[in-house]
Amino acid sequence: MPLPRYTLRQLEAFSTVAETLTFTEAGNRLGLTPSAVSQLVAELEGAVGFRLFDRSTRKVALTSAGKEFLQAAELVLRHLRLAEAAAVDLRKGSTGLVRIAAPMVIAGAILPRIIKSHAEAFPDVTVRIRDASVESMTEMVSTGEVDLAMGPDRNSGAAATHVNLFESPWVLWCAPTHALAGKTLLRWQDLRGEALVAAGRDHERATMQARGNAPDGEGITPADIVDNISTALGIAASGLAATLSPAYVSLWAERFGLIMRHIEEPRVTRQVCLYLPTHRTISAAARGFASYIAQQYGVGEALAHYGS
């Protein structure tokens, strides 16, 4: 069945005349002349094939067919207004689904707090966290598997851009009974010969970079490498080894009863970034959530020109 040839403007004119029973008042509401409203109604009558109003010099009244058709016309207009309201919400980013990738600690300890406060301001935006390794999160952004990613600084290539959110120093986590627990401040050379466990190749690389200029034999080499930071923290809690990680893992580390010790000479930091696609347009909801994250860390202006 082909679509009808009448327009939404004609339906709006019909509905308004049906409510006011005067072309003059209907014109005032619609910002049209009475003759323009009358013309729209006449065009609609021609399209539907029956009269909608009985007209006289003194009054306008709906015909019986007009009364029945009015219900359908108002239903169409009601759905149109709902569609427009939905479009406004989408443009403003106040509704929609946002997918964000993050590695374990950020996904479990940092993002949930941000998502909760964002939901209070934008209750119709749903944010879903996708667990990701540090190595895979930027690729997930570039391929469209997720809208955004939040995690340690990585070479994202040309397919993703990033905004620096905050820095976190690399620290030592150890059990209270560990020999290093008694030192309030450590130097990297204090870690030579200590049993250390690293979480993932990313942590191993950062540890090596921390002493990249050290003379031969003075580098820091982990005795073991595990896949997950929770495993490294558990090993440290047992006293079998200490572990190195950025300070932002404190929420998890403290649950294991671990003690944090800062390391100086040199002070090594981890940059945490927000990643966005370079060659793909994200939804208003995703952009709004990205701006919200950036604002939480005082770098909202860094997104001002994204996508422009």
C-alpha positions in Angstrom: 0.0 0.0 0.0 1.6 3.3 -1.1 2.1 6.0 1.5 -0.6 8.7 1.6 0.1 12.0 -0.1 -1.1 14.3 2.6 1.5 16.2 4.7 2.1 16.6 8.4 1.4 20.3 8.0 -2.0 19.5 6.6 -2.7 17.2 9.6 -1.6 19.9 12.0 -3.9 22.4 10.4 -6.8 19.9 10.5 -6.2 19.1 14.2 -6.0 22.8 15.2 -9.2 23.7 13.4 -10.9 20.7 15.0 -9.9 22.0 18.4 -10.7 25.7 17.8 -13.6 25.3 15.3 -12.4 28.5 13.7 -9.9 29.1 10.9 -9.0 32.5 12.3 -7.9 31.2 15.7 -6.2 28.1 14.1 -4.2 30.5 11.9 -3.2 32.5 15.0 -1.9 29.4 16.7 0.0 28.2 13.6 1.3 31.6 12.5 -0.7 31.4 9.2 -3.5 33.4 7.6 -7.1 31.9 7.8 -7.0 31.4 4.1 -3.7 29.4 4.3 -5.2 27.2 7.0 -8.4 26.7 4.9 -6.2 25.8 1.9 -4.3 23.2 3.9 -7.6 21.6 5.1 -9.0 21.6 1.6 -5.8 19.9 0.3 -6.2 17.2 3.0 -9.8 16.7 2.1 -8.8 16.1 -1.5 -6.2 13.6 -0.4 -8.4 11.6 1.9 -11.4 11.7 -0.4 -14.1 13.1 2.0 -15.1 16.3 3.7 -13.7 16.9 7.2 -15.7 20.0 8.2 -19.1 21.4 7.5 -18.6 25.1 6.9 -21.1 27.9 7.1 -20.8 31.6 7.5 -21.3 31.3 11.2 -19.6 28.1 12.3 -17.3 25.2 11.4 -18.2 21.7 12.6 -16.5 18.3 12.1 -18.3 15.9 9.9 -18.9 12.3 11.2 -16.0 11.1 9.0 -13.9 14.0 10.2 -14.5 13.0 13.8 -13.3 9.4 13.1 -10.3 10.6 11.1 -9.3 13.1 13.8 -8.3 10.2 16.1 -5.9 8.8 13.6 -4.5 12.2 12.7 -3.8 13.1 16.3 -2.1 9.7 16.8 0.2 10.5 14.0 1.0 14.0 15.4 1.5 12.6 18.9 4.1 10.1 17.6 5.7 12.9 15.5 6.1 15.0 18.6 7.6 12.0 20.5 10.0 11.4 17.6 11.1 15.1 17.7 11.6 15.0 21.5 13.7 11.8 21.0 15.7 13.6 18.3 16.3 16.6 20.6 17.5 14.2 23.4 19.9 12.5 21.0 21.3 15.8 19.7 21.9 16.9 23.3 23.4 13.5 24.3 20.8 13.1 27.0 19.8 9.6 25.8 21.4 6.7 24.2 24.0 3.9 24.7 27.7 4.5 25.3 30.3 1.7 25.2 33.6 2.3 26.9 36.6 -0.1 27.0 39.0 -0.1 30.0 41.6 -2.4 31.6 40.7 -4.1 34.9 41.6 -1.6 37.6 40.1 1.4 35.7 37.0 -0.6 34.7 36.5 -1.8 38.3 37.6 1.0 40.5 37.5 4.3 38.6 34.8 4.2 35.9 31.9 2.9 38.1 32.1 6.1 40.2 32.1 8.3 37.1 29.2 6.4 35.6 27.1 6.7 38.7 27.4 10.4 39.0 26.9 10.8 35.2 23.7 8.7 35.5 22.3 11.1 38.1 22.6 14.0 35.6 21.7 12.0 32.5 19.4 9.1 33.6 18.5 8.1 30.1 22.1 7.5 29.0 23.2 3.9 29.5 27.0 3.4 29.8 28.4 -0.1 29.4 31.9 -1.0 30.4 33.8 -3.5 28.2 36.8 -5.2 29.8 39.9 -4.8 27.7 43.6 -5.4 27.9 45.9 -2.4 27.7 47.1 -3.6 24.3 43.6 -4.0 22.8 41.6 -1.0 24.0 42.7 1.5 21.3 42.0 -1.0 18.5 38.5 -1.5 19.9 38.0 2.2 19.5 39.3 2.4 16.0 37.3 -0.5 14.8 34.0 0.7 16.3 33.7 -2.1 18.8 33.4 0.5 21.5 32.8 4.3 21.4 35.5 5.3 23.8 38.3 3.8 25.9 40.0 4.9 29.1 43.4 3.6 30.1 47.2 4.0 30.2 49.0 5.9 27.5 49.5 3.9 24.4 50.5 4.5 20.8 47.0 4.8 19.4 48.1 5.4 15.8 46.1 7.5 13.3 42.8 5.7 14.0 42.3 7.1 17.5 43.0 10.3 19.3 43.6 10.8 23.0 43.1 13.3 25.8 45.4 13.2 28.8 43.3 12.9 32.0 45.7 12.5 34.9 49.1 11.2 35.9 49.7 8.6 38.5 53.2 7.8 40.0 54.6 4.3 39.9 54.8 2.9 43.4 55.7 -0.2 45.2 53.1 -2.3 46.9 54.2 -4.8 49.6 52.9 -6.6 52.6 53.4 -4.9 56.1 55.9 -7.6 56.9 58.0 -7.0 53.8 61.6 -5.7 54.4 60.8 -2.6 52.3 57.7 -1.7 54.3 59.8 0.1 56.9 61.1 2.6 54.4 59.0 5.7 53.9 60.7 6.6 50.6 62.4 4.3 48.2 65.0 4.7 45.4 64.9 2.5 42.4 68.3 1.1 43.4 66.7 -0.1 46.6 64.7 -2.6 44.5 67.7 -4.4 43.0 67.7 -8.0 44.1 64.2 -7.8 45.5 61.6 -10.4 44.3 59.2 -8.4 42.2 56.1 -9.6 40.3 54.8 -7.6 37.3 51.3 -7.6 36.0 51.4 -7.9 32.2 54.0 -7.0 29.7 52.8 -3.4 30.0 53.9 -3.2 33.6 57.2 -5.0 32.7 58.0 -2.4 30.1 57.3 0.5 32.4 59.5 -1.1 35.1 62.3 -1.5 32.6 61.8 2.1 31.3 62.1 3.4 34.9 65.7 2.3 35.0 66.4 2.5 31.3 69.6 4.5 31.8 70.9 2.4 34.6 74.4 0.8 34.2 74.5 -2.8 33.3 73.5 -5.0 36.2 71.5 -2.2 37.9 68.2 -2.6 36.0 65.0 -3.8 37.7 63.9 -7.1 36.3 60.7 -8.8 37.6 61.1 -12.3 38.9 57.7 -13.2 37.6 55.0 -11.8 35.2 51.3 -12.5 35.6 48.4 -11.5 33.4 46.2 -9.7 36.0 47.0 -7.0 38.5 44.8 -8.8 41.0 47.1 -11.8 40.8 50.2 -9.6 41.4 48.5 -7.9 44.4 47.6 -11.3 45.8 51.2 -12.5 45.5 52.4 -9.4 47.2 49.9 -9.8 50.0 51.3 -13.3 50.7 54.8 -11.8 51.1 56.2 -13.9 48.3 57.1 -10.7 46.3 56.4 -7.0 46.0 54.8 -5.5 43.0 55.0 -2.2 41.1 52.0 -0.4 39.7 50.6 3.1 39.4 49.2 4.6 42.6 45.6 4.6 41.2 45.3 0.9 41.9 45.1 1.8 45.6 41.4 0.9 46.0 42.3 -2.7 45.1 45.7 -2.8 46.8 44.4 -1.6 50.1 41.8 -4.4 50.1 44.7 -6.8 50.1 46.2 -5.1 53.1 49.2 -3.8 51.1 51.3 -0.8 52.0 52.3 1.8 49.3 55.8 3.1 49.1 56.7 6.0 46.7 59.8 5.6 44.6 62.0 8.5 43.6 65.2 9.1 41.6 63.7 9.1 39.1 60.0 9.7 39.7 58.2 7.7 37.1 54.6 8.4 36.3 51.8 6.7 34.3 49.6 8.9 32.1 45.9 7.8 32.0 44.1 8.9 28.8 40.7 9.0 27.2 40.7 7.6 23.7 38.2 8.6 20.9 38.0 7.6 17.2 39.7 9.8 14.7 37.8 8.9 11.5 34.4 7.9 12.9 31.6 10.1 14.2 30.4 9.1 17.7 27.0 9.7 19.0 26.0 12.8 21.0 25.6 10.6 24.1 29.2 9.2 23.7 30.6 12.6 23.1 28.7 14.0 26.1 30.1 11.2 28.3 33.6 11.8 27.0 33.2 15.5 27.9 31.9 14.5 31.4 34.9 12.3 32.0 37.3 15.1 30.9 35.5 17.6 33.1 36.0 15.3 36.1 39.7 15.7 35.7 39.7 19.4 34.8 40.6 18.9 31.1 37.2 19.6 29.5 38.7 22.2 27.2 40.8 19.5 25.6 37.7 18.1 23.8 36.5 21.5 22.6 37.7 21.0 19.0 37.3 17.2 18.8 35.4 16.2 15.6 35.4 19.8 14.3 
